[in-house]
Amino acid sequence: MSLLAKTDSRIFNLLQTYNHSRENIRLLIDLSGMSDYEKIGFIDAWQEEMADFFARNGFCFACNRLIEQCDCEEPIRPLHPSRSA
């Protein structure tokens, strides 16, 4: 299997997991008694978890490219975090 095919397979699996998770979150939100403000906070936390999940698996959550190939202007999880002086 070529490197490109392996990469395509990996991102496909990540996106499949993301879609299942998104549907589960949607159901939880629809069934919950949370206020709109709480729902937004819950969704924001879920998105952060998904960004971490993608980064742990070597992909950018925003563009779905390998982190090394990400050319997002403001990456969600940069390859090398900038350091504050």
Secondary structure, DSSP 8 states (H G I E B T S, - for coil): --HHHHHHHHHHHHHHHHHHHHHHHHHHHHH----HHHHHHHHHHHHHHHHHHHHHTTB-TTT-SBGGG---SS-SS-SS-----
